[in-house]
Amino acid sequence: MTRIESIHADRGATFTARGGRRVVDHYGRPERAHRAVRNGVGVVEHVPGILVVEGADRREYVDNVVSNRVPATDGEGCYALLLEPQGRIELACYVYDAGERLLVFTPPGLETDLAADWREKVFIQDVDIGVATDEFAVFGVCGPRATEAVASVFAGPSVPDRPLSFVRGSVDGAGVTVVRSDGLTGEEGYDLICAAADAAAVYETLTSRGELPAPFGYRTWESLTLEAGTPLFASELEGRIPNVLGVRNALDFEKGCFVGQEVVSRVENRGQPSQRLVGLTLESDPDDALPDPDDALPDPGAAVVDVETSVGEVTRALVSPSLERPLALALVDFGLEETALTVRTASEETPATLTDLPFVEGSARSARLPTY
């Protein structure tokens, strides 16, 4: 859960849950916070699960079970997938080499089961796997002014310039690791990782000095990442084949990975995928400049229809604060070229137009932007 709930509450936060963890939903005006990020800089508290993997064989062990090549240099990280025997995505994670240990960041609530599963599969290797979620706090800073915001409070080396690389330093005397993000919001960004006990001090310093990033919650995170064309684990990735989603940054095509006692060779089907992830712009009332977010939007699973033929399904939809109209991500037949489509729900049919991703060009491009 959030490490600084009372501070968020004092700022008017409304809370929600992600993976069983209590997190900030919004501070009353999520669309305003969205624009603050796009135009300047914002800060959100993330609640990932965190594993610590130690021992002489730590790199070899983790490298054998994930879809990407695990870094072997202190200060480097990668994005990777764990796959089921049929090649579907079971879990997505970030793996960072922190010298004598690897840190593995998972979606919230999944780290305990992952640690138990990995421990069961350790045989003669020198590997120790522990859950360290409660030891850390993580703050994401993103926007075109993110570098200035972090540099204004960070004492240490220059902030990193390569995605998923990191440096160590301090913020107002508290030890902090700064990770260059992979641009999931479509903006330049960093993750600041500190001890849980230092979370309040780091957050207060970050939001009261220098560039003064605007606090935002997970509702704004959802709208930023959708505009950026970023597939997320819970809505797009889980249970699907990697090449359907075009998440090529998570794959090393020259390696295999173990699933149980089997090897999934080259981690994805090299042939043409059956579907692809696309953007849809949904028709809205032309007299309504900014549709009410509470108005009906298609739910995940809503059918995408070409004339009378179902050609896919919506994965998530929302009203874009930047473009002031409803947008959706959808999985559709790979060869679909028709731009005028319909999204069908139980109560209505909404015209939709196939739209190139990202919907909004920011100061960076998401590393997960689908590539085929």
NUTI-226948 format. One record per residue (C-alpha): residue in one letter; residue number from 1; x, y, z. Coordinates in nm, 2 decimals. Example, Ala and Ser with C-alpha at 12.3 -4.5 7.8 and 13.67 -1.06 7.14 Angstrom:
<atoms>
{res=a n=1 c1=1.23 c2=-0.45 c3=0.78}
{res=s n=2 c1=1.37 c2=-0.11 c3=0.71}
</atoms>
This chain:
<atoms>
{res=m n=1 c1=0.00 c2=0.00 c3=0.00}
{res=t n=2 c1=0.10 c2=0.37 c3=-0.01}
{res=r n=3 c1=0.38 c2=0.46 c3=0.23}
{res=i n=4 c1=0.24 c2=0.81 c3=0.29}
{res=e n=5 c1=-0.13 c2=0.78 c3=0.30}
{res=s n=6 c1=-0.18 c2=1.06 c3=0.55}
{res=i n=7 c1=0.01 c2=1.30 c3=0.32}
{res=h n=8 c1=-0.20 c2=1.21 c3=0.02}
{res=a n=9 c1=-0.52 c2=1.24 c3=0.23}
{res=d n=10 c1=-0.42 c2=1.58 c3=0.35}
{res=r n=11 c1=-0.39 c2=1.69 c3=-0.02}
{res=g n=12 c1=-0.75 c2=1.56 c3=-0.09}
{res=a n=13 c1=-0.67 c2=1.22 c3=-0.23}
{res=t n=14 c1=-0.94 c2=0.96 c3=-0.31}
{res=f n=15 c1=-0.81 c2=0.61 c3=-0.28}
{res=t n=16 c1=-0.86 c2=0.29 c3=-0.48}
{res=a n=17 c1=-0.69 c2=-0.05 c3=-0.50}
{res=r n=18 c1=-0.44 c2=-0.21 c3=-0.74}
{res=g n=19 c1=-0.35 c2=-0.57 c3=-0.69}
{res=g n=20 c1=-0.49 c2=-0.56 c3=-0.34}
{res=r n=21 c1=-0.28 c2=-0.25 c3=-0.26}
{res=r n=22 c1=-0.43 c2=0.08 c3=-0.15}
{res=v n=23 c1=-0.32 c2=0.36 c3=-0.39}
{res=v n=24 c1=-0.42 c2=0.72 c3=-0.48}
{res=d n=25 c1=-0.69 c2=0.72 c3=-0.74}
{res=h n=26 c1=-0.70 c2=1.10 c3=-0.79}
{res=y n=27 c1=-0.69 c2=1.44 c3=-0.60}
{res=g n=28 c1=-1.03 c2=1.56 c3=-0.73}
{res=r n=29 c1=-0.94 c2=1.68 c3=-1.08}
{res=p n=30 c1=-0.76 c2=1.40 c3=-1.26}
{res=e n=31 c1=-0.79 c2=1.57 c3=-1.60}
{res=r n=32 c1=-0.62 c2=1.88 c3=-1.46}
{res=a n=33 c1=-0.33 c2=1.67 c3=-1.32}
{res=h n=34 c1=-0.31 c2=1.49 c3=-1.66}
{res=r n=35 c1=-0.25 c2=1.83 c3=-1.83}
{res=a n=36 c1=0.00 c2=1.93 c3=-1.57}
{res=v n=37 c1=0.21 c2=1.63 c3=-1.66}
{res=r n=38 c1=0.18 c2=1.69 c3=-2.03}
{res=n n=39 c1=0.27 c2=2.05 c3=-2.00}
{res=g n=40 c1=0.53 c2=2.03 c3=-1.72}
{res=v n=41 c1=0.58 c2=1.76 c3=-1.46}
{res=g n=42 c1=0.39 c2=1.54 c3=-1.22}
{res=v n=43 c1=0.46 c2=1.28 c3=-0.94}
{res=v n=44 c1=0.28 c2=0.96 c3=-0.86}
{res=e n=45 c1=0.35 c2=0.70 c3=-0.59}
{res=h n=46 c1=0.38 c2=0.35 c3=-0.74}
{res=v n=47 c1=0.33 c2=0.03 c3=-0.54}
{res=p n=48 c1=0.52 c2=-0.24 c3=-0.72}
{res=g n=49 c1=0.60 c2=-0.58 c3=-0.57}
{res=i n=50 c1=0.97 c2=-0.61 c3=-0.51}
{res=l n=51 c1=1.19 c2=-0.92 c3=-0.49}
{res=v n=52 c1=1.56 c2=-0.94 c3=-0.39}
{res=v n=53 c1=1.75 c2=-1.22 c3=-0.55}
{res=e n=54 c1=2.10 c2=-1.29 c3=-0.41}
{res=g n=55 c1=2.37 c2=-1.55 c3=-0.44}
{res=a n=56 c1=2.64 c2=-1.64 c3=-0.69}
{res=d n=57 c1=2.40 c2=-1.79 c3=-0.94}
{res=r n=58 c1=2.14 c2=-1.51 c3=-0.92}
{res=r n=59 c1=2.19 c2=-1.37 c3=-1.27}
{res=e n=60 c1=2.20 c2=-1.72 c3=-1.44}
{res=y n=61 c1=1.88 c2=-1.83 c3=-1.25}
{res=v n=62 c1=1.67 c2=-1.52 c3=-1.34}
{res=d n=63 c1=1.81 c2=-1.51 c3=-1.69}
{res=n n=64 c1=1.69 c2=-1.87 c3=-1.74}
{res=v n=65 c1=1.32 c2=-1.79 c3=-1.66}
{res=v n=66 c1=1.25 c2=-1.45 c3=-1.82}
{res=s n=67 c1=1.22 c2=-1.35 c3=-2.18}
{res=n n=68 c1=1.49 c2=-1.08 c3=-2.19}
{res=r n=69 c1=1.86 c2=-1.09 c3=-2.12}
{res=v n=70 c1=1.93 c2=-1.00 c3=-1.76}
{res=p n=71 c1=2.18 c2=-0.72 c3=-1.72}
{res=a n=72 c1=2.52 c2=-0.81 c3=-1.58}
{res=t n=73 c1=2.64 c2=-0.46 c3=-1.49}
{res=d n=74 c1=2.56 c2=-0.27 c3=-1.17}
{res=g n=75 c1=2.33 c2=0.02 c3=-1.26}
{res=e n=76 c1=2.15 c2=-0.14 c3=-1.55}
{res=g n=77 c1=1.80 c2=-0.29 c3=-1.59}
{res=c n=78 c1=1.57 c2=-0.46 c3=-1.83}
{res=y n=79 c1=1.20 c2=-0.52 c3=-1.89}
{res=a n=80 c1=1.11 c2=-0.89 c3=-1.92}
{res=l n=81 c1=0.82 c2=-1.13 c3=-1.93}
{res=l n=82 c1=0.75 c2=-1.47 c3=-1.77}
{res=l n=83 c1=0.57 c2=-1.70 c3=-2.00}
{res=e n=84 c1=0.33 c2=-1.99 c3=-1.96}
{res=p n=85 c1=0.41 c2=-2.32 c3=-2.14}
{res=q n=86 c1=0.18 c2=-2.21 c3=-2.43}
{res=g n=87 c1=0.38 c2=-1.89 c3=-2.46}
{res=r n=88 c1=0.13 c2=-1.66 c3=-2.30}
{res=i n=89 c1=0.23 c2=-1.38 c3=-2.07}
{res=e n=90 c1=0.20 c2=-1.49 c3=-1.70}
{res=l n=91 c1=0.38 c2=-1.19 c3=-1.55}
{res=a n=92 c1=0.58 c2=-0.88 c3=-1.66}
{res=c n=93 c1=0.87 c2=-0.74 c3=-1.45}
{res=y n=94 c1=1.17 c2=-0.51 c3=-1.44}
{res=v n=95 c1=1.50 c2=-0.66 c3=-1.34}
{res=y n=96 c1=1.78 c2=-0.43 c3=-1.21}
{res=d n=97 c1=2.14 c2=-0.53 c3=-1.13}
{res=a n=98 c1=2.23 c2=-0.37 c3=-0.80}
{res=g n=99 c1=2.58 c2=-0.51 c3=-0.75}
{res=e n=100 c1=2.55 c2=-0.81 c3=-0.51}
{res=r n=101 c1=2.18 c2=-0.86 c3=-0.58}
{res=l n=102 c1=1.91 c2=-0.83 c3=-0.84}
{res=l n=103 c1=1.60 c2=-0.63 c3=-0.77}
{res=v n=104 c1=1.28 c2=-0.76 c3=-0.95}
{res=f n=105 c1=0.98 c2=-0.52 c3=-0.97}
{res=t n=106 c1=0.65 c2=-0.69 c3=-1.04}
{res=p n=107 c1=0.29 c2=-0.56 c3=-1.07}
{res=p n=108 c1=0.14 c2=-0.51 c3=-0.73}
{res=g n=109 c1=0.03 c2=-0.82 c3=-0.54}
{res=l n=110 c1=0.21 c2=-1.07 c3=-0.75}
{res=e n=111 c1=0.56 c2=-1.08 c3=-0.58}
{res=t n=112 c1=0.48 c2=-1.33 c3=-0.30}
{res=d n=113 c1=0.35 c2=-1.60 c3=-0.53}
{res=l n=114 c1=0.64 c2=-1.54 c3=-0.77}
{res=a n=115 c1=0.90 c2=-1.57 c3=-0.49}
{res=a n=116 c1=0.74 c2=-1.90 c3=-0.37}
{res=d n=117 c1=0.73 c2=-2.04 c3=-0.73}
{res=w n=118 c1=1.10 c2=-1.95 c3=-0.79}
{res=r n=119 c1=1.21 c2=-2.09 c3=-0.45}
{res=e n=120 c1=1.05 c2=-2.43 c3=-0.54}
{res=k n=121 c1=1.25 c2=-2.44 c3=-0.87}
{res=v n=122 c1=1.59 c2=-2.37 c3=-0.71}
{res=f n=123 c1=1.79 c2=-2.70 c3=-0.70}
{res=i n=124 c1=2.17 c2=-2.68 c3=-0.66}
{res=q n=125 c1=2.21 c2=-2.32 c3=-0.75}
{res=d n=126 c1=2.34 c2=-2.06 c3=-0.50}
{res=v n=127 c1=2.03 c2=-1.84 c3=-0.51}
{res=d n=128 c1=1.83 c2=-1.68 c3=-0.23}
{res=i n=129 c1=1.50 c2=-1.51 c3=-0.31}
{res=g n=130 c1=1.33 c2=-1.28 c3=-0.07}
{res=v n=131 c1=1.02 c2=-1.04 c3=-0.08}
{res=a n=132 c1=1.13 c2=-0.68 c3=0.00}
{res=t n=133 c1=0.82 c2=-0.49 c3=-0.10}
{res=d n=134 c1=0.77 c2=-0.34 c3=0.25}
{res=e n=135 c1=1.13 c2=-0.21 c3=0.26}
{res=f n=136 c1=1.09 c2=0.05 c3=-0.02}
{res=a n=137 c1=0.89 c2=0.34 c3=-0.16}
{res=v n=138 c1=0.88 c2=0.43 c3=-0.53}
{res=f n=139 c1=0.78 c2=0.77 c3=-0.68}
{res=g n=140 c1=0.74 c2=0.82 c3=-1.05}
{res=v n=141 c1=0.82 c2=1.17 c3=-1.19}
{res=c n=142 c1=0.73 c2=1.23 c3=-1.55}
{res=g n=143 c1=0.67 c2=1.52 c3=-1.79}
{res=p n=144 c1=0.87 c2=1.73 c3=-2.03}
{res=r n=145 c1=1.03 c2=1.90 c3=-1.72}
{res=a n=146 c1=1.10 c2=1.58 c3=-1.53}
{res=t n=147 c1=1.48 c2=1.60 c3=-1.56}
{res=e n=148 c1=1.48 c2=1.95 c3=-1.42}
{res=a n=149 c1=1.25 c2=1.84 c3=-1.14}
{res=v n=150 c1=1.46 c2=1.55 c3=-1.03}
{res=a n=151 c1=1.79 c2=1.73 c3=-1.08}
{res=s n=152 c1=1.67 c2=2.02 c3=-0.86}
{res=v n=153 c1=1.65 c2=1.80 c3=-0.55}
{res=f n=154 c1=1.89 c2=1.51 c3=-0.62}
{res=a n=155 c1=2.24 c2=1.52 c3=-0.48}
{res=g n=156 c1=2.47 c2=1.28 c3=-0.66}
{res=p n=157 c1=2.58 c2=1.20 c3=-1.01}
{res=s n=158 c1=2.40 c2=1.34 c3=-1.31}
{res=v n=159 c1=2.06 c2=1.18 c3=-1.36}
{res=p n=160 c1=2.08 c2=0.88 c3=-1.60}
{res=d n=161 c1=2.00 c2=0.94 c3=-1.97}
{res=r n=162 c1=1.95 c2=0.57 c3=-2.08}
{res=p n=163 c1=1.62 c2=0.40 c3=-2.02}
{res=l n=164 c1=1.63 c2=0.16 c3=-1.72}
{res=s n=165 c1=1.98 c2=0.27 c3=-1.61}
{res=f n=166 c1=2.01 c2=0.41 c3=-1.26}
{res=v n=167 c1=2.24 c2=0.61 c3=-1.03}
{res=r n=168 c1=2.26 c2=0.64 c3=-0.65}
{res=g n=169 c1=2.26 c2=0.96 c3=-0.44}
{res=s n=170 c1=2.04 c2=1.14 c3=-0.20}
{res=v n=171 c1=1.74 c2=1.37 c3=-0.16}
{res=d n=172 c1=1.77 c2=1.60 c3=0.15}
{res=g n=173 c1=2.00 c2=1.35 c3=0.31}
{res=a n=174 c1=1.79 c2=1.04 c3=0.24}
{res=g n=175 c1=1.94 c2=0.77 c3=0.02}
{res=v n=176 c1=1.77 c2=0.76 c3=-0.32}
{res=t n=177 c1=1.82 c2=0.56 c3=-0.64}
{res=v n=178 c1=1.71 c2=0.74 c3=-0.96}
{res=v n=179 c1=1.61 c2=0.51 c3=-1.25}
{res=r n=180 c1=1.55 c2=0.66 c3=-1.59}
{res=s n=181 c1=1.21 c2=0.53 c3=-1.69}
{res=d n=182 c1=1.11 c2=0.37 c3=-2.02}
{res=g n=183 c1=0.85 c2=0.64 c3=-2.11}
{res=l n=184 c1=0.53 c2=0.46 c3=-2.04}
{res=t n=185 c1=0.33 c2=0.79 c3=-2.01}
{res=g n=186 c1=0.48 c2=0.92 c3=-2.34}
{res=e n=187 c1=0.69 c2=1.17 c3=-2.14}
{res=e n=188 c1=1.04 c2=1.18 c3=-2.01}
{res=g n=189 c1=1.05 c2=1.03 c3=-1.66}
{res=y n=190 c1=1.23 c2=0.88 c3=-1.37}
{res=d n=191 c1=1.15 c2=0.65 c3=-1.08}
{res=l n=192 c1=1.29 c2=0.75 c3=-0.74}
{res=i n=193 c1=1.34 c2=0.46 c3=-0.50}
{res=c n=194 c1=1.41 c2=0.51 c3=-0.13}
{res=a n=195 c1=1.37 c2=0.33 c3=0.20}
{res=a n=196 c1=1.01 c2=0.32 c3=0.32}
{res=a n=197 c1=1.11 c2=0.51 c3=0.63}
{res=d n=198 c1=1.23 c2=0.80 c3=0.42}
{res=a n=199 c1=0.92 c2=0.81 c3=0.19}
{res=a n=200 c1=0.76 c2=1.11 c3=0.36}
{res=a n=201 c1=1.07 c2=1.32 c3=0.36}
{res=v n=202 c1=1.16 c2=1.24 c3=0.00}
{res=y n=203 c1=0.81 c2=1.32 c3=-0.12}
{res=e n=204 c1=0.78 c2=1.64 c3=0.07}
{res=t n=205 c1=1.11 c2=1.76 c3=-0.07}
{res=l n=206 c1=1.02 c2=1.66 c3=-0.42}
{res=t n=207 c1=0.69 c2=1.85 c3=-0.41}
{res=s n=208 c1=0.81 c2=2.16 c3=-0.23}
{res=r n=209 c1=1.13 c2=2.25 c3=-0.40}
{res=g n=210 c1=1.25 c2=2.31 c3=-0.75}
{res=e n=211 c1=1.01 c2=2.24 c3=-1.03}
{res=l n=212 c1=0.72 c2=2.14 c3=-0.79}
{res=p n=213 c1=0.57 c2=1.84 c3=-0.98}
{res=a n=214 c1=0.19 c2=1.81 c3=-0.96}
{res=p n=215 c1=0.08 c2=1.51 c3=-0.76}
{res=f n=216 c1=-0.14 c2=1.27 c3=-0.95}
{res=g n=217 c1=-0.29 c2=0.93 c3=-0.90}
{res=y n=218 c1=-0.36 c2=0.61 c3=-1.09}
{res=r n=219 c1=-0.66 c2=0.75 c3=-1.28}
{res=t n=220 c1=-0.43 c2=1.00 c3=-1.45}
{res=w n=221 c1=-0.16 c2=0.72 c3=-1.49}
{res=e n=222 c1=-0.42 c2=0.53 c3=-1.69}
{res=s n=223 c1=-0.51 c2=0.82 c3=-1.92}
{res=l n=224 c1=-0.15 c2=0.91 c3=-1.98}
{res=t n=225 c1=-0.04 c2=0.56 c3=-2.07}
{res=l n=226 c1=-0.34 c2=0.50 c3=-2.29}
{res=e n=227 c1=-0.27 c2=0.82 c3=-2.49}
{res=a n=228 c1=0.09 c2=0.70 c3=-2.52}
{res=g n=229 c1=-0.02 c2=0.36 c3=-2.66}
{res=t n=230 c1=0.13 c2=0.17 c3=-2.37}
{res=p n=231 c1=-0.01 c2=-0.18 c3=-2.30}
{res=l n=232 c1=-0.04 c2=-0.24 c3=-1.93}
{res=f n=233 c1=-0.02 c2=-0.58 c3=-1.76}
{res=a n=234 c1=-0.37 c2=-0.61 c3=-1.61}
{res=s n=235 c1=-0.56 c2=-0.48 c3=-1.92}
{res=e n=236 c1=-0.35 c2=-0.58 c3=-2.22}
{res=l n=237 c1=-0.05 c2=-0.81 c3=-2.14}
{res=e n=238 c1=-0.17 c2=-1.08 c3=-1.90}
{res=g n=239 c1=-0.26 c2=-1.41 c3=-2.07}
{res=r n=240 c1=-0.17 c2=-1.29 c3=-2.42}
{res=i n=241 c1=0.10 c2=-1.38 c3=-2.67}
{res=p n=242 c1=0.39 c2=-1.13 c3=-2.68}
{res=n n=243 c1=0.40 c2=-1.08 c3=-3.06}
{res=v n=244 c1=0.03 c2=-1.01 c3=-3.06}
{res=l n=245 c1=0.10 c2=-0.70 c3=-2.84}
{res=g n=246 c1=0.42 c2=-0.60 c3=-3.02}
{res=v n=247 c1=0.62 c2=-0.56 c3=-2.69}
{res=r n=248 c1=0.95 c2=-0.62 c3=-2.85}
{res=n n=249 c1=1.15 c2=-0.43 c3=-2.58}
{res=a n=250 c1=1.07 c2=-0.73 c3=-2.35}
{res=l n=251 c1=1.23 c2=-0.99 c3=-2.57}
{res=d n=252 c1=1.57 c2=-1.11 c3=-2.65}
{res=f n=253 c1=1.52 c2=-1.32 c3=-2.97}
{res=e n=254 c1=1.84 c2=-1.51 c3=-2.94}
{res=k n=255 c1=1.76 c2=-1.68 c3=-2.60}
{res=g n=256 c1=1.50 c2=-1.92 c3=-2.47}
{res=c n=257 c1=1.35 c2=-1.92 c3=-2.13}
{res=f n=258 c1=1.24 c2=-2.20 c3=-1.90}
{res=v n=259 c1=0.88 c2=-2.26 c3=-1.81}
{res=g n=260 c1=0.87 c2=-2.54 c3=-1.55}
{res=q n=261 c1=1.10 c2=-2.80 c3=-1.70}
{res=e n=262 c1=1.04 c2=-2.70 c3=-2.06}
{res=v n=263 c1=1.21 c2=-2.44 c3=-2.27}
{res=v n=264 c1=1.01 c2=-2.18 c3=-2.46}
{res=s n=265 c1=1.26 c2=-2.13 c3=-2.75}
{res=r n=266 c1=1.31 c2=-1.77 c3=-2.88}
{res=v n=267 c1=1.01 c2=-1.67 c3=-2.66}
{res=e n=268 c1=0.76 c2=-1.58 c3=-2.93}
{res=n n=269 c1=0.61 c2=-1.71 c3=-3.25}
{res=r n=270 c1=0.82 c2=-1.57 c3=-3.54}
{res=g n=271 c1=0.53 c2=-1.59 c3=-3.78}
{res=q n=272 c1=0.26 c2=-1.32 c3=-3.83}
{res=p n=273 c1=0.05 c2=-1.28 c3=-3.52}
{res=s n=274 c1=-0.32 c2=-1.34 c3=-3.53}
{res=q n=275 c1=-0.40 c2=-1.00 c3=-3.39}
{res=r n=276 c1=-0.24 c2=-0.66 c3=-3.32}
{res=l n=277 c1=-0.29 c2=-0.38 c3=-3.06}
{res=v n=278 c1=-0.44 c2=-0.07 c3=-3.22}
{res=g n=279 c1=-0.58 c2=0.27 c3=-3.12}
{res=l n=280 c1=-0.95 c2=0.36 c3=-3.17}
{res=t n=281 c1=-1.10 c2=0.71 c3=-3.17}
{res=l n=282 c1=-1.46 c2=0.68 c3=-3.06}
{res=e n=283 c1=-1.73 c2=0.91 c3=-3.19}
{res=s n=284 c1=-1.87 c2=1.15 c3=-2.92}
{res=d n=285 c1=-2.14 c2=1.42 c3=-2.91}
{res=p n=286 c1=-2.01 c2=1.71 c3=-3.12}
{res=d n=287 c1=-2.18 c2=1.95 c3=-2.89}
{res=d n=288 c1=-1.99 c2=1.81 c3=-2.59}
{res=a n=289 c1=-1.64 c2=1.96 c3=-2.59}
{res=l n=290 c1=-1.52 c2=1.73 c3=-2.31}
{res=p n=291 c1=-1.75 c2=1.43 c3=-2.26}
{res=d n=292 c1=-1.83 c2=1.34 c3=-1.91}
{res=p n=293 c1=-1.59 c2=1.06 c3=-1.79}
{res=d n=294 c1=-1.89 c2=0.90 c3=-1.62}
{res=d n=295 c1=-2.07 c2=0.86 c3=-1.95}
{res=a n=296 c1=-2.09 c2=0.51 c3=-2.08}
{res=l n=297 c1=-1.76 c2=0.39 c3=-2.24}
{res=p n=298 c1=-1.71 c2=0.04 c3=-2.38}
{res=d n=299 c1=-1.60 c2=-0.21 c3=-2.12}
{res=p n=300 c1=-1.30 c2=-0.44 c3=-2.18}
{res=g n=301 c1=-1.42 c2=-0.71 c3=-2.41}
{res=a n=302 c1=-1.66 c2=-0.50 c3=-2.61}
{res=a n=303 c1=-1.67 c2=-0.62 c3=-2.97}
{res=v n=304 c1=-1.50 c2=-0.42 c3=-3.25}
{res=v n=305 c1=-1.71 c2=-0.48 c3=-3.56}
{res=d n=306 c1=-1.64 c2=-0.42 c3=-3.93}
{res=v n=307 c1=-1.99 c2=-0.41 c3=-4.09}
{res=e n=308 c1=-2.14 c2=-0.72 c3=-3.93}
{res=t n=309 c1=-1.82 c2=-0.91 c3=-3.86}
{res=s n=310 c1=-1.65 c2=-0.91 c3=-3.53}
{res=v n=311 c1=-1.28 c2=-0.83 c3=-3.58}
{res=g n=312 c1=-1.16 c2=-0.78 c3=-3.23}
{res=e n=313 c1=-1.23 c2=-0.64 c3=-2.88}
{res=v n=314 c1=-1.16 c2=-0.34 c3=-2.67}
{res=t n=315 c1=-0.90 c2=-0.38 c3=-2.39}
{res=r n=316 c1=-0.97 c2=-0.04 c3=-2.22}
{res=a n=317 c1=-1.13 c2=0.30 c3=-2.30}
{res=l n=318 c1=-1.14 c2=0.64 c3=-2.15}
{res=v n=319 c1=-1.20 c2=1.01 c3=-2.23}
{res=s n=320 c1=-0.87 c2=1.17 c3=-2.33}
{res=p n=321 c1=-0.80 c2=1.49 c3=-2.14}
{res=s n=322 c1=-0.55 c2=1.59 c3=-2.41}
{res=l n=323 c1=-0.77 c2=1.53 c3=-2.71}
{res=e n=324 c1=-1.10 c2=1.58 c3=-2.53}
{res=r n=325 c1=-1.27 c2=1.28 c3=-2.69}
{res=p n=326 c1=-1.31 c2=0.90 c3=-2.61}
{res=l n=327 c1=-1.02 c2=0.68 c3=-2.70}
{res=a n=328 c1=-0.97 c2=0.30 c3=-2.67}
{res=l n=329 c1=-0.70 c2=0.04 c3=-2.72}
{res=a n=330 c1=-0.82 c2=-0.28 c3=-2.89}
{res=l n=331 c1=-0.69 c2=-0.61 c3=-3.02}
{res=v n=332 c1=-0.81 c2=-0.66 c3=-3.38}
{res=d n=333 c1=-0.74 c2=-0.90 c3=-3.66}
{res=f n=334 c1=-0.38 c2=-0.85 c3=-3.78}
{res=g n=335 c1=-0.46 c2=-0.76 c3=-4.14}
{res=l n=336 c1=-0.74 c2=-0.53 c3=-4.07}
{res=e n=337 c1=-0.71 c2=-0.21 c3=-4.28}
{res=e n=338 c1=-1.06 c2=-0.07 c3=-4.25}
{res=t n=339 c1=-1.05 c2=0.26 c3=-4.06}
{res=a n=340 c1=-1.43 c2=0.31 c3=-4.00}
{res=l n=341 c1=-1.55 c2=0.05 c3=-3.75}
{res=t n=342 c1=-1.81 c2=0.01 c3=-3.48}
{res=v n=343 c1=-1.77 c2=-0.08 c3=-3.11}
{res=r n=344 c1=-2.07 c2=-0.28 c3=-3.00}
{res=t n=345 c1=-2.19 c2=-0.31 c3=-2.64}
{res=a n=346 c1=-2.51 c2=-0.46 c3=-2.50}
{res=s n=347 c1=-2.69 c2=-0.12 c3=-2.52}
{res=e n=348 c1=-2.55 c2=0.06 c3=-2.82}
{res=e n=349 c1=-2.31 c2=0.08 c3=-3.12}
{res=t n=350 c1=-2.05 c2=0.35 c3=-3.13}
{res=p n=351 c1=-1.87 c2=0.45 c3=-3.45}
{res=a n=352 c1=-1.49 c2=0.42 c3=-3.42}
{res=t n=353 c1=-1.19 c2=0.51 c3=-3.63}
{res=l n=354 c1=-0.86 c2=0.31 c3=-3.65}
{res=t n=355 c1=-0.60 c2=0.55 c3=-3.52}
{res=d n=356 c1=-0.22 c2=0.54 c3=-3.53}
{res=l n=357 c1=-0.04 c2=0.51 c3=-3.19}
{res=p n=358 c1=0.05 c2=0.70 c3=-2.99}
{res=f n=359 c1=-0.26 c2=0.91 c3=-2.98}
{res=v n=360 c1=-0.05 c2=1.19 c3=-2.83}
{res=e n=361 c1=0.32 c2=1.27 c3=-2.90}
{res=g n=362 c1=0.49 c2=1.38 c3=-2.58}
{res=s n=363 c1=0.85 c2=1.44 c3=-2.48}
{res=a n=364 c1=0.94 c2=1.07 c3=-2.51}
{res=r n=365 c1=0.80 c2=0.75 c3=-2.67}
{res=s n=366 c1=0.68 c2=0.46 c3=-2.47}
{res=a n=367 c1=0.92 c2=0.16 c3=-2.50}
{res=r n=368 c1=0.61 c2=-0.06 c3=-2.51}
{res=l n=369 c1=0.46 c2=0.11 c3=-2.81}
{res=p n=370 c1=0.35 c2=-0.18 c3=-3.02}
{res=t n=371 c1=0.59 c2=-0.27 c3=-3.30}
{res=y n=372 c1=0.52 c2=-0.53 c3=-3.57}
</atoms>
